[in-house]
Amino acid sequence: MLTFQEMLTEYDQALDETGSLASRVDDLTVPTPCAGWDLADLFGHMVGQNLGFAAAVTDGDAPVAAYASVPITLENLSHRWQESATRVRDAFGAADPEATIHLAEFGFRPTVTVALGMQLLDAAVHAWDVATALGRDYRPPGATVTVVLDMARKIAARPGGTPVFAAPLDERGEDPWGDALRLLGRDPDGLRSA
């Protein structure tokens, strides 16, 4: 299991990689593996999540509205992404890893460490979504894959699943990253997702 600082380093890399991908976007109407979402929708969601988590980690709580999707255009994409990434990075970096916060959007009270794991999963998986939409390959570092696969297994095992991701697909045991994506409703071969 990664320490908090190690996980923060992995998270920083995922944020940076998404920023690099954002700089390559020249059409926000491109569909993504997330069902019904184009790149504008996906980046709007990611920016909103960054801002919501930053507020919750900084203040201990944030209203559901703090996580709302943010309107994204080609003109503001890079700025909005970098601003939100800096805010969430700084919030986690200054936080007490064992402090309990309230994530109103999810309705529970995890530690900052658990919240960082949630954001690491989201950042890595959505980086794959963006890269896939752009016709590029993306695979996070092995340490991130380990964290995401462990969390994906727990999410997939929940009775009734989760409203956040599509129904889990079966693991194949051939590739940990592919299995993590499948457990989160993504098919690296067929690209269906949510």
C-alpha positions as CSV (number, residue, x, y, z in Angstrom):
1,M,0.0,0.0,0.0
2,L,1.3,3.4,-0.9
3,T,1.9,6.1,1.8
4,F,0.0,9.3,1.6
5,Q,2.9,11.1,0.1
6,E,3.5,8.4,-2.5
7,M,-0.1,8.4,-3.5
8,L,0.1,12.2,-3.7
9,T,3.0,11.9,-6.1
10,E,1.1,9.5,-8.3
11,Y,-1.9,11.8,-8.2
12,D,0.2,14.8,-9.3
13,Q,1.5,12.8,-12.2
14,A,-2.1,11.8,-13.3
15,L,-3.1,15.5,-13.1
16,D,-0.1,16.5,-15.2
17,E,-0.7,13.8,-17.8
18,T,-4.3,15.0,-18.1
19,G,-3.1,18.5,-18.6
20,S,-0.8,17.4,-21.3
21,L,-3.7,15.6,-23.0
22,A,-5.8,18.7,-22.7
23,S,-3.2,20.7,-24.6
24,R,-3.8,18.3,-27.6
25,V,-7.6,18.8,-27.8
26,D,-8.8,20.7,-30.8
27,D,-12.4,19.5,-30.9
28,L,-14.4,19.2,-27.7
29,T,-17.3,17.5,-29.5
30,V,-15.3,14.2,-29.9
31,P,-17.2,11.4,-28.1
32,T,-15.4,9.7,-25.2
33,P,-15.7,6.2,-23.7
34,C,-18.1,7.7,-21.1
35,A,-21.5,7.0,-22.5
36,G,-23.2,10.2,-23.7
37,W,-20.2,12.4,-22.9
38,D,-18.0,14.3,-25.3
39,L,-14.7,15.8,-24.3
40,A,-16.4,19.0,-23.2
41,D,-18.7,17.1,-20.8
42,L,-15.8,14.9,-19.5
43,F,-13.5,17.9,-18.8
44,G,-16.3,19.8,-17.3
45,H,-17.0,16.9,-14.9
46,M,-13.3,16.5,-14.1
47,V,-12.8,20.2,-13.3
48,G,-15.9,20.2,-11.2
49,Q,-14.7,17.2,-9.2
50,N,-11.3,18.8,-8.7
51,L,-12.9,22.0,-7.3
52,G,-15.4,20.1,-5.1
53,F,-12.7,17.8,-3.6
54,A,-10.4,20.8,-3.1
55,A,-13.1,22.7,-1.2
56,A,-14.0,19.6,0.9
57,V,-10.4,18.8,1.8
58,T,-9.7,22.5,2.6
59,D,-12.8,23.2,4.6
60,G,-13.8,19.8,5.8
61,D,-17.0,19.9,3.8
62,A,-18.4,21.4,0.6
63,P,-22.0,21.5,-0.7
64,V,-23.0,19.3,-3.6
65,A,-23.0,22.3,-5.9
66,A,-19.2,22.6,-5.4
67,Y,-18.7,19.5,-7.5
68,A,-20.9,20.7,-10.4
69,S,-19.6,20.3,-13.9
70,V,-18.0,23.5,-15.2
71,P,-18.7,24.8,-18.8
72,I,-15.6,24.1,-21.0
73,T,-14.7,25.7,-24.3
74,L,-11.5,25.3,-26.3
75,E,-10.6,28.8,-25.2
76,N,-10.8,28.1,-21.5
77,L,-9.9,24.4,-21.3
78,S,-6.2,24.7,-20.4
79,H,-6.8,27.5,-17.9
80,R,-9.7,25.8,-16.2
81,W,-7.9,22.5,-16.0
82,Q,-4.7,23.9,-14.6
83,E,-6.5,26.1,-12.1
84,S,-8.6,23.2,-10.8
85,A,-5.6,20.8,-10.8
86,T,-3.5,23.4,-8.8
87,R,-6.3,23.9,-6.3
88,V,-6.9,20.2,-5.6
89,R,-3.2,19.4,-5.5
90,D,-2.6,22.2,-3.0
91,A,-5.5,21.2,-0.9
92,F,-4.4,17.6,-0.5
93,G,-0.8,18.7,-0.1
94,A,-1.7,20.9,2.9
95,A,-4.1,18.5,4.5
96,D,-3.8,16.1,7.5
97,P,-4.0,12.7,5.9
98,E,-6.0,11.3,8.9
99,A,-8.5,14.2,9.1
100,T,-12.1,13.2,8.3
101,I,-13.9,15.2,5.7
102,H,-17.5,15.2,4.4
103,L,-18.0,14.4,0.7
104,A,-21.5,15.7,0.3
105,E,-21.8,14.4,-3.3
106,F,-21.2,10.9,-2.1
107,G,-22.8,11.2,1.3
108,F,-20.1,9.8,3.5
109,R,-17.1,10.9,5.7
110,P,-13.8,9.4,4.6
111,T,-10.3,10.4,5.7
112,V,-8.3,12.7,3.5
113,T,-6.2,9.6,2.5
114,V,-9.3,7.7,1.3
115,A,-10.5,10.8,-0.6
116,L,-7.1,11.0,-2.2
117,G,-7.4,7.4,-3.3
118,M,-10.8,8.2,-4.8
119,Q,-9.4,11.1,-6.7
120,L,-6.3,9.1,-7.9
121,L,-8.7,6.5,-9.3
122,D,-10.8,9.1,-11.0
123,A,-7.8,11.0,-12.4
124,A,-6.2,7.9,-13.9
125,V,-9.3,6.4,-15.4
126,H,-10.5,9.7,-16.9
127,A,-7.0,10.3,-18.3
128,W,-7.5,7.0,-20.1
129,D,-11.0,8.2,-21.3
130,V,-9.5,11.4,-22.7
131,A,-6.5,9.6,-24.3
132,T,-8.8,7.1,-25.9
133,A,-11.1,9.8,-27.3
134,L,-7.9,11.4,-28.8
135,G,-6.8,8.0,-30.3
136,R,-3.9,7.8,-27.9
137,D,-2.7,5.1,-25.6
138,Y,-2.6,5.8,-21.9
139,R,-1.4,3.6,-19.0
140,P,-0.6,5.0,-15.6
141,P,2.5,3.9,-13.6
142,G,2.4,0.5,-11.9
143,A,1.8,1.9,-8.5
144,T,-1.3,3.8,-9.7
145,V,-2.5,0.7,-11.4
146,T,-2.2,-1.3,-8.2
147,V,-4.2,1.3,-6.2
148,V,-6.9,1.6,-8.9
149,L,-7.3,-2.1,-9.3
150,D,-7.7,-2.7,-5.6
151,M,-10.3,0.1,-5.3
152,A,-12.1,-1.1,-8.5
153,R,-12.5,-4.6,-7.1
154,K,-14.1,-3.1,-3.9
155,I,-16.4,-0.9,-6.0
156,A,-17.4,-3.8,-8.2
157,A,-18.1,-6.0,-5.2
158,R,-20.7,-3.6,-3.8
159,P,-24.2,-5.0,-3.8
160,G,-26.2,-3.2,-6.5
161,G,-23.0,-1.7,-7.9
162,T,-22.5,2.1,-7.9
163,P,-24.3,4.9,-9.8
164,V,-20.9,6.5,-10.6
165,F,-19.7,3.7,-12.9
166,A,-21.3,1.4,-15.4
167,A,-21.9,-2.2,-14.4
168,P,-18.6,-4.1,-13.9
169,L,-17.2,-6.4,-16.5
170,D,-15.3,-9.6,-15.7
171,E,-11.6,-9.5,-15.0
172,R,-9.5,-11.5,-17.5
173,G,-6.3,-11.8,-15.4
174,E,-4.1,-10.9,-18.3
175,D,-3.4,-7.2,-17.5
176,P,-4.1,-5.4,-14.2
177,W,-4.8,-2.0,-15.9
178,G,-7.3,-3.7,-18.4
179,D,-8.9,-5.4,-15.5
180,A,-9.2,-2.2,-13.5
181,L,-10.9,-0.5,-16.4
182,R,-13.3,-3.5,-16.9
183,L,-14.3,-3.5,-13.3
184,L,-15.2,0.1,-13.6
185,G,-17.5,-0.6,-16.6
186,R,-14.9,0.1,-19.3
187,D,-14.0,-2.3,-22.0
188,P,-10.5,-1.5,-23.4
189,D,-11.4,-3.6,-26.5
190,G,-15.0,-2.3,-27.1
191,L,-14.6,1.0,-25.2
192,R,-18.1,1.0,-23.7
193,S,-18.1,2.9,-20.4
194,A,-19.9,5.3,-18.1
